[in-house]
Amino acid sequence: MHCERISNDGLRIEHAKRHSRMRAMKVRLLFFAVLRDIAGTDERELTLRDGTTAREVWSSLRNEFTKLADYIEPPMTAINEEYAEADQTLRDGDELAFIPPVAGG
């Protein structure tokens, strides 16, 4: 696992904390199925600004992985093993998962 720094205003978390007393939180992001293949890992620890939503994390992933760029809306979202709305605010220590649709027969 490695840490990511995500901030809507483009500032690094450390810089934002020094200048605006913005709090940071850690969230564990899980990747499943095709998302795991795209990310090349099954999980990642994120360092996020306080108040970040699951939708904002998805937007960051779309910017990072070109294969996700066309997927504006996040797939099914789970926070702490319960389905959740993408606009739900994350909290320190949360576990976030985006669950892609699966095909089967």
Secondary structure, DSSP 8 states (H G I E B T S, - for coil): --EEEE-TTS--HHHHHHHH---EEEEEEEE-HHHHHHHTSSEEEEEEETT-BHHHHHHHHHHH-GGGTT--S--EEEETTEEE-TT-B--TT-EEEEE------
